[in-house]
């Protein structure tokens, strides 16, 4: 065992020595190619400078908001049975649970919401056009001169267009817009892990579009979110209101009928003439009781609607002029030189390794 340990030590020393010698050999080899590496660095720096000059600046529009969801709790439980007698389901919460909590951030990046935002209008030189049309212009998808209603080949989007009524060509182009915006231009996230405040950031080469699109996206998501969360509660209120209006008409008719029957009962000896009056009085009492219960349940339903309605409170909105992000010339040169050095060094190492393998 002692002899094996003695043999292992020199073996390790030789292995480490070979490694150091091999590293020194590679350094000498790369030094011998200093001119090639220098030229690659210069070319990389030049390309980095050119990229920084051609790269369009990005204007950053950030909108922050807080989402507060209200829960109706147990205070409505005592009235649920009473409301159910009239076919009304107050329930324990609104629909739209799929959009509760953090899922609103995914909703922000959905194709439907981005498309709705692109349908919003923007004023350009005194003329209102859709954000989708303006996106086409400043991204040079189509020259402004090509946009013509008479040209069947041109693709245009009216303000507040319906996403379900788009043609195949329009839908295909919106799909391209959506992919680019979500991949390169839109960021939705919490300002920090422990916060409930959500920040929506749009980065576009056009300052006005960046601001208007970000605001339009949050606006459309807010409307859709609230409508989805309160859909059942709104239906309950509408049902109760319609029934209340119907009962009110019947109640008024019963009161009027009682008055008519009383006026017609001139001879108090004739009991038959009082039947109509008694009948109308009974109907009026029934309608009055039902009317009172409906009024009570309508107020309960309105309270449920109020408590189920989430509050999306905007905190900060983008203000012109927006912050501009642009790659400086110095950084472009530095990044280009670094990339040039890395690529040429890797290429030289791979080339020499392949030659060594082929010789062996």
C-alpha positions as CSV (number, residue, x, y, z in Angstrom):
1,X,0.0,0.0,0.0
2,X,2.8,2.4,0.8
3,X,4.5,1.6,-2.6
4,X,1.2,2.4,-4.4
5,X,1.0,5.8,-2.7
6,X,4.6,6.6,-3.6
7,X,3.8,5.7,-7.2
8,X,0.6,7.8,-7.2
9,X,2.3,11.0,-6.2
10,X,4.7,11.2,-9.1
11,X,1.9,10.2,-11.5
12,X,-0.2,13.2,-10.3
13,X,2.8,15.5,-10.5
14,X,3.4,14.4,-14.1
15,X,-0.2,14.9,-15.1
16,X,-0.3,18.4,-13.6
17,X,3.0,19.2,-15.3
18,X,1.6,18.0,-18.7
19,X,-1.4,20.2,-18.2
20,X,0.7,23.3,-17.5
21,X,2.9,22.5,-20.5
22,X,-0.1,22.0,-22.7
23,X,-1.6,25.3,-21.6
24,X,1.7,27.1,-22.3
25,X,1.9,25.5,-25.7
26,X,-1.6,26.8,-26.5
27,X,-0.7,30.3,-25.3
28,X,2.4,30.3,-27.5
29,X,0.3,29.2,-30.4
30,X,-2.3,31.9,-29.9
31,X,0.5,34.5,-29.5
32,X,1.9,33.4,-32.8
33,X,-1.5,34.2,-34.4
34,X,-1.7,37.6,-32.8
35,X,-2.0,39.4,-36.1
36,X,-5.0,37.3,-37.1
37,X,-6.6,37.8,-33.7
38,X,-6.0,41.6,-33.8
39,X,-7.5,41.8,-37.3
40,X,-10.6,39.8,-36.1
41,X,-10.9,42.2,-33.1
42,X,-10.7,45.2,-35.4
43,X,-13.3,43.8,-37.7
44,X,-15.6,42.9,-34.8
45,X,-15.2,46.4,-33.4
46,X,-16.1,47.9,-36.7
47,X,-19.2,45.7,-37.1
48,X,-20.2,46.6,-33.5
49,X,-19.9,50.3,-34.3
50,X,-21.9,49.9,-37.5
51,X,-24.6,48.0,-35.6
52,X,-24.8,50.7,-32.9
53,X,-25.3,53.3,-35.6
54,X,-27.9,51.4,-37.5
55,X,-29.8,50.0,-34.5
56,X,-32.9,52.1,-33.9
57,X,-33.4,53.4,-30.4
58,X,-36.2,51.9,-28.3
59,X,-38.6,54.1,-26.4
60,X,-39.7,52.6,-23.1
61,X,-43.2,53.2,-21.9
62,X,-44.0,51.7,-18.4
63,X,-47.4,51.6,-16.8
64,X,-47.9,50.2,-13.3
65,X,-51.2,49.2,-11.7
66,X,-52.5,47.3,-8.7
67,X,-55.2,44.7,-8.8
68,X,-57.7,44.6,-5.9
69,X,-60.2,41.8,-6.0
70,X,-63.2,42.0,-3.6
71,X,-65.0,39.0,-2.2
72,X,-68.6,39.2,-1.1
73,X,-67.9,36.9,1.8
74,X,-70.5,35.4,4.1
75,X,-72.6,38.5,4.6
76,X,-74.7,37.6,1.5
77,X,-75.2,34.0,2.6
78,X,-78.3,34.8,4.6
79,X,-79.9,36.2,1.5
80,X,-78.9,33.5,-1.0
81,X,-81.9,31.3,-0.1
82,X,-84.3,34.2,-0.3
83,X,-83.0,35.2,-3.8
84,X,-83.1,31.6,-5.0
85,X,-86.9,31.7,-4.6
86,X,-86.9,34.1,-7.5
87,X,-84.5,32.1,-9.7
88,X,-81.5,34.3,-8.8
89,X,-78.2,32.7,-8.0
90,X,-76.0,35.0,-5.9
91,X,-73.4,32.3,-5.5
92,X,-70.1,32.8,-3.6
93,X,-68.1,34.6,-6.3
94,X,-68.1,35.8,-9.8
95,X,-67.0,33.9,-12.9
96,X,-63.7,34.4,-14.4
97,X,-61.7,32.5,-11.8
98,X,-59.2,31.5,-14.5
99,X,-58.2,35.2,-14.7
100,X,-57.7,35.7,-11.0
101,X,-54.4,36.6,-9.3
102,X,-51.2,36.3,-11.3
103,X,-53.0,35.0,-14.4
104,X,-53.8,38.6,-15.4
105,X,-50.2,38.9,-16.5
106,X,-50.7,36.0,-19.0
107,X,-53.9,37.7,-20.1
108,X,-51.9,40.8,-20.9
109,X,-49.8,38.9,-23.4
110,X,-52.7,37.0,-25.0
111,X,-53.3,37.4,-28.7
112,X,-56.9,38.6,-28.1
113,X,-55.8,41.5,-25.8
114,X,-52.9,42.5,-28.1
115,X,-55.2,42.5,-31.1
116,X,-57.8,44.6,-29.2
117,X,-55.1,47.1,-28.3
118,X,-54.0,47.3,-31.9
119,X,-57.6,48.1,-32.9
120,X,-57.5,51.3,-30.8
121,X,-57.1,54.6,-32.5
122,X,-54.2,57.0,-32.6
123,X,-54.1,60.6,-33.9
124,X,-51.4,61.1,-36.5
125,X,-51.2,64.6,-38.1
126,X,-54.8,65.3,-37.3
127,X,-56.0,62.0,-38.7
128,X,-57.2,59.1,-36.6
129,X,-56.0,55.6,-37.6
130,X,-55.7,52.3,-35.9
131,X,-52.6,51.3,-34.0
132,X,-52.3,48.4,-36.4
133,X,-52.0,50.7,-39.4
134,X,-49.5,52.9,-37.6
135,X,-47.5,49.8,-36.7
136,X,-47.3,48.9,-40.3
137,X,-46.0,52.3,-41.3
138,X,-43.2,52.8,-38.8
139,X,-42.0,49.2,-39.2
140,X,-42.0,49.5,-43.0
141,X,-44.2,46.5,-43.6
142,X,-45.9,48.6,-46.2
143,X,-45.2,52.2,-47.5
144,X,-47.7,54.8,-46.7
145,X,-48.2,55.3,-50.5
146,X,-49.3,51.7,-50.9
147,X,-52.2,52.1,-48.4
148,X,-55.2,52.7,-50.5
149,X,-58.8,51.5,-50.3
150,X,-58.9,51.1,-54.0
151,X,-55.9,48.7,-54.0
152,X,-57.1,45.2,-53.3
153,X,-53.5,44.2,-52.4
154,X,-53.1,46.7,-49.6
155,X,-53.9,45.7,-46.1
156,X,-55.5,48.2,-43.8
157,X,-57.2,48.0,-40.4
158,X,-60.1,50.3,-39.4
159,X,-60.2,51.8,-35.9
160,X,-61.9,49.5,-33.4
161,X,-62.0,46.6,-35.8
162,X,-63.6,43.3,-34.7
163,X,-60.9,40.6,-34.4
164,X,-63.5,38.0,-35.4
165,X,-64.3,39.8,-38.7
166,X,-60.7,39.9,-40.1
167,X,-59.9,38.5,-43.5
168,X,-57.3,35.7,-43.9
169,X,-54.6,38.3,-45.0
170,X,-55.5,40.6,-42.1
171,X,-55.5,37.8,-39.5
172,X,-52.2,36.5,-40.8
173,X,-50.6,40.0,-40.5
174,X,-52.0,40.5,-37.0
175,X,-50.4,37.1,-36.1
176,X,-47.0,38.4,-37.3
177,X,-47.5,41.6,-35.3
178,X,-48.4,39.6,-32.2
179,X,-45.4,37.3,-32.4
180,X,-43.0,40.2,-32.7
181,X,-44.6,42.4,-30.0
182,X,-44.7,39.6,-27.4
183,X,-41.2,38.3,-28.2
184,X,-39.3,41.6,-28.6
185,X,-41.4,44.6,-27.4
186,X,-43.7,43.6,-24.4
187,X,-42.7,42.8,-20.8
188,X,-45.3,42.1,-18.1
189,X,-44.1,41.4,-14.6
190,X,-44.4,42.3,-10.9
191,X,-42.1,45.1,-9.8
192,X,-40.7,42.7,-7.2
193,X,-41.6,39.2,-6.0
194,X,-43.3,40.3,-2.8
195,X,-45.4,43.1,-4.5
196,X,-48.8,43.0,-5.9
197,X,-48.1,45.9,-8.3
198,X,-47.7,44.8,-11.9
199,X,-45.6,46.7,-14.4
200,X,-46.4,46.6,-18.2
201,X,-43.5,47.8,-20.3
202,X,-43.7,48.5,-24.1
203,X,-40.4,49.1,-26.0
204,X,-40.8,50.3,-29.6
205,X,-38.8,52.4,-32.0
206,X,-41.7,54.9,-32.2
207,X,-42.2,57.0,-29.0
208,X,-45.9,57.8,-29.6
209,X,-46.8,54.2,-30.4
210,X,-45.0,52.9,-27.4
211,X,-47.0,55.1,-25.1
212,X,-50.5,54.7,-26.7
213,X,-50.2,50.9,-27.2
214,X,-49.1,50.3,-23.6
215,X,-52.1,52.4,-22.3
216,X,-54.5,50.7,-24.8
217,X,-53.4,47.2,-23.7
218,X,-54.0,47.9,-20.0
219,X,-57.3,49.6,-20.8
220,X,-58.7,46.7,-22.9
221,X,-57.4,44.1,-20.4
222,X,-59.1,46.0,-17.5
223,X,-62.5,46.1,-19.4
224,X,-62.3,42.4,-20.4
225,X,-61.2,41.4,-16.9
226,X,-64.0,43.2,-15.1
227,X,-66.7,42.0,-17.5
228,X,-65.5,38.4,-17.1
229,X,-65.4,38.6,-13.3
230,X,-68.8,40.2,-13.0
231,X,-70.7,38.4,-15.8
232,X,-73.0,36.4,-13.5
233,X,-73.6,39.2,-11.1
234,X,-74.6,41.5,-14.0
235,X,-77.0,38.8,-15.3
236,X,-78.6,38.5,-11.8
237,X,-79.1,42.3,-11.6
238,X,-80.7,42.4,-15.1
239,X,-83.0,39.5,-14.4
240,X,-84.2,41.0,-11.1
241,X,-84.7,44.5,-12.8
242,X,-86.8,43.0,-15.6
243,X,-88.9,41.0,-13.1
244,X,-89.3,44.1,-10.9
245,X,-90.5,46.2,-13.9
246,X,-93.0,43.5,-14.8
247,X,-94.4,43.2,-11.2
248,X,-94.6,46.9,-11.0
249,X,-96.8,47.1,-14.1
250,X,-99.1,44.3,-12.8
251,X,-99.3,45.9,-9.3
252,X,-100.3,49.3,-10.8
253,X,-102.9,47.5,-13.0
254,X,-104.3,45.8,-9.9
255,X,-104.6,49.1,-8.0
256,X,-106.3,50.7,-11.0
257,X,-108.7,47.7,-11.3
258,X,-109.6,48.1,-7.6
259,X,-110.5,51.7,-8.1
260,X,-112.6,51.0,-11.2
261,X,-114.4,48.2,-9.4
262,X,-115.1,50.4,-6.4
263,X,-116.5,53.2,-8.6
264,X,-118.7,50.6,-10.4
265,X,-120.2,49.3,-7.2
266,X,-122.8,52.0,-6.9
267,X,-125.5,49.7,-5.3
268,X,-124.1,48.3,-2.0
269,X,-126.9,45.7,-1.9
270,X,-125.6,43.9,-5.0
271,X,-122.7,41.7,-3.5
272,X,-121.8,40.4,-7.0
273,X,-120.5,43.8,-8.0
274,X,-117.9,43.7,-5.2
275,X,-116.3,40.5,-6.3
276,X,-114.2,42.3,-8.9
277,X,-113.1,44.8,-6.4
278,X,-112.1,42.1,-3.9
279,X,-110.2,40.2,-6.6
280,X,-108.3,43.2,-7.6
281,X,-107.5,44.1,-4.0
282,X,-106.1,40.5,-3.4
283,X,-104.0,40.8,-6.6
284,X,-102.7,44.1,-5.4
285,X,-101.7,42.7,-2.0
286,X,-99.9,39.8,-3.7
287,X,-98.2,42.0,-6.2
288,X,-97.2,44.4,-3.4
289,X,-95.6,41.7,-1.3
290,X,-93.7,40.3,-4.4
291,X,-92.7,43.8,-5.4
292,X,-91.2,44.4,-1.9
293,X,-89.2,41.2,-2.0
294,X,-87.9,41.9,-5.5
295,X,-86.8,45.3,-4.4
296,X,-84.9,43.8,-1.5
297,X,-83.3,41.1,-3.7
298,X,-82.4,43.7,-6.4
299,X,-80.4,45.7,-3.8
300,X,-78.7,42.5,-2.6
301,X,-77.8,41.6,-6.2
302,X,-76.4,45.1,-6.7
303,X,-74.3,44.7,-3.6
304,X,-73.0,41.4,-4.8
305,X,-72.1,43.0,-8.1
306,X,-70.3,45.8,-6.4
307,X,-68.3,43.4,-4.2
308,X,-67.4,41.1,-7.1
309,X,-66.2,44.0,-9.2
310,X,-62.3,44.0,-9.1
311,X,-60.6,47.3,-8.9
312,X,-57.7,47.9,-11.3
313,X,-56.0,51.0,-10.0
314,X,-53.4,52.6,-12.4
315,X,-50.5,54.0,-10.4
316,X,-48.0,55.4,-12.9
317,X,-48.6,56.1,-16.6
318,X,-46.0,56.7,-19.3
319,X,-45.4,60.4,-19.9
320,X,-43.7,62.0,-22.9
321,X,-40.9,62.3,-23.6
322,X,-40.2,58.6,-22.9
323,X,-36.9,57.2,-21.8
324,X,-34.8,56.1,-24.8
325,X,-32.6,53.0,-24.8
326,X,-29.9,53.0,-27.4
327,X,-26.6,51.0,-27.7
328,X,-23.8,53.6,-27.5
329,X,-21.0,53.5,-30.0
330,X,-18.4,52.8,-27.3
331,X,-20.4,49.8,-26.1
332,X,-21.0,48.6,-29.7
333,X,-17.2,48.7,-30.4
334,X,-16.4,46.9,-27.1
335,X,-19.0,44.2,-27.7
336,X,-17.8,43.8,-31.3
337,X,-14.1,43.5,-30.3
338,X,-15.0,40.9,-27.5
339,X,-17.1,38.8,-29.9
340,X,-14.4,39.0,-32.5
341,X,-11.7,37.8,-30.1
342,X,-13.8,35.0,-28.8
343,X,-14.9,33.7,-32.3
344,X,-11.4,33.8,-33.8
345,X,-9.8,32.2,-30.8
346,X,-12.4,29.4,-30.8
347,X,-11.9,29.0,-34.5
348,X,-8.1,28.7,-34.2
349,X,-8.3,26.2,-31.3
350,X,-10.8,24.0,-33.2
351,X,-8.7,24.2,-36.4
352,X,-5.5,23.2,-34.6
353,X,-7.3,20.4,-32.6
354,X,-8.7,18.9,-35.8
355,X,-5.3,19.0,-37.5
356,X,-3.8,17.2,-34.5
357,X,-6.4,14.5,-34.6
358,X,-5.9,13.9,-38.3
359,X,-2.1,13.6,-37.9
360,X,-2.5,11.1,-35.0
